[in-house]
Amino acid sequence: MEKDKKHQLSVSTESYYTQTQHQIQENLMSSSFGTLFRISTYGESHCKAVGVVIDGCPPGLELTEADIQPQLSRRRPGQSALSTDRQEADQVVILSGTENGKTLGTPIALQVANKDQRPKDYGNMRAIPRPSHADYTYQMKYGIRASSGGGRSSARETIASVASGAVAEKVLREKYGVEIVAWVKSVGEIDSTGVDIETITRKTVDQTTIRCPDPNAAAKMESRVAELKEAGDSIGGVVCCVIRGVPAGLGEPTFEKLEARLAQAMLAIPATKGFEVGSGFAGTRLQGSQHNDPFVMKDGRLGTVTNNSGGIQGGISNGEPITLKIGFKPPATISLPQPTVDFEGEEVILEARGRHDPCVVPRAVPIVESMAALVVLDMIMRQEARAALKQRCCNP
Ligand SMILES: Cc1cc2nc3c(=O)[nH]c(=O)nc-3n(C[C@H](O)[C@H](O)[C@H](O)COP(=O)(O)O)c2cc1C
């Protein structure tokens, strides 16, 4: 009896350790995202290339580089006087997973070469962790780090999300009629007004360099960013996103709620500091009688009169447009002198060299759209898998 108990204990301890080991291994794969439409990304800021492998893309989809390039070009550095001066064409190459312009259902590998590397620019920063960047934390975590450009923490990593997001978006647009549009809401204290979430398009957004559809606010934002770039300083801002045409029923409560997955996706973008869905923090100042979204009949289905919920209730989409806000901090690398300490703790004045974005929000717009696409397509595929299982179980 005693022996059995001991045996039981050792068996369960062993299986506990095996299980834990699996969990640890799974959690170490932190460069993968998604369940059925799953991406794995690779590359550092100044290595030979950055890229992504997509697993789970449906077969038979027409796909060439031309479907992916426009979003990468909206993200690329050096696209305007308001962004970093690093010049990269960011030309994508499809390495696998398609033949004769059609997806095969097998893993799709997408790659972009790094061409304009200047590791020498980072010479004065090797011994000094940049305040509010990731140099110190990467060094503490791995005991080693890429010596220039932020390595993996660099925004170059977002090429992978944008390239794979463009594929997800193509599926969403063509098979499900889902549309995603993001734009710059504010830069510092300068806020925009009058944006109609039902009609806003990427064409309208791209009419201004800063990607804000309110022309008066856009002009003020652009001159503020130009002024700060000239001064060697930086500034933060907010990006809004609307996802239209999402069917009701997406999201996997409890821990895979739609807004939880969207929050994870958005907060995985470098420099993000805040995430709101629907009324967000402003909603906390309202009463229930002001905040509730009454139901009404809309095109033969239940819809809501207002949309303070931001299209998600109980972690599940309700068929209304999904509305998000993502807050970005001022980029950490500034060329103004900053008193700090080096890795040895010696006091130094850091004047960062290199080419840096004075404000990330115009380039963050396609990144936000892409992360949204990755989440929504994955959730659609999960809901369809659930429906297929239900069909099989209930109608054997
Ligand atoms: C599009 C984009 C461009 C960026 N460009 C810069 C830059 O030029 N300089 C910089 O210090 N940070 C830049 N960042 C932010 C850093 O990558 C980020 O702040 C850093 O990795 C630390 O991570 P954290 O801010 O999320 O804590 C950029 C972020 C995005 C989304």
The ligand as an ORCA input file, in Angstrom:
! r2SCAN-3c Opt
* xyz 0 1
  C       7.447     51.540    -36.664
  C       8.337     51.656    -35.466
  C       9.546     52.329    -35.582
  C      10.396     52.466    -34.478
  N      11.548     53.179    -34.619
  C      12.323     53.393    -33.514
  C      13.511     54.196    -33.609
  O      13.852     54.683    -34.667
  N      14.237     54.375    -32.484
  C      13.873     53.829    -31.273
  O      14.548     54.027    -30.285
  N      12.764     53.076    -31.169
  C      11.996     52.839    -32.240
  N      10.864     52.066    -32.122
  C      10.513     51.502    -30.812
  C      11.468     50.450    -30.307
  O      11.562     49.349    -31.175
  C      11.022     50.016    -28.909
  O      10.727     51.128    -28.125
  C      12.076     49.217    -28.199
  O      12.217     47.974    -28.816
  C      11.754     48.978    -26.720
  O      10.561     48.280    -26.584
  P       9.303     48.880    -25.814
  O       9.230     50.334    -26.132
  O       8.141     48.122    -26.363
  O       9.542     48.661    -24.351
  C      10.019     51.896    -33.221
  C       8.802     51.204    -33.127
  C       7.953     51.097    -34.224
  C       6.651     50.382    -34.089
*
